[in-house]
Amino acid sequence: MSDLELPPYAKALGIELTAIEDGVPVLTVEFGTNVEGRPEHYHGGATAGLLENAGYAVLRAQLIQEGREVQLKPVNITVQYLSAGKSQPSFAKGRITRLGRRNANIAVEAWQDDPARPIATAIMNILMR
């Protein structure tokens, strides 16, 4: 998994790869001024950025495992905000729901205290060339 490197956008938000659970990367972002929206809450864009990066991370990890080198291009990303992210660390991981030769579909969840209580989810459709 050492080949899995996060892009500069993730690094700018402070997102880090902190764990691998059953082969799936788990990303974390600490709360701080770089992700704060209204006082003591995550900005929606920072939450979406965490979700998007977790989706790409799980896809890249799978493609590395399969020895596939492709360029990824987003077709559609839909985010659902379920509750406000408060001033504590947030976590996210994705799940590939379909992986074909040219397209991938990914479901992603972000949470804070309890993975069973997500603060936001996303569905991603990615074109692979």
Secondary structure, DSSP 4 states (H G I P E B T S, - for coil): -TT----HHHHHHTEEEEEEETTEEEEEE--STTTB-STTBB-HHHHHHHHHHHHHHHHHHHHHHHT----EEEEEEEEEE-S--BSS-EEEEEEEEEE-SSEEEEEEEEESS-TTS-SEEEEEEEEE-
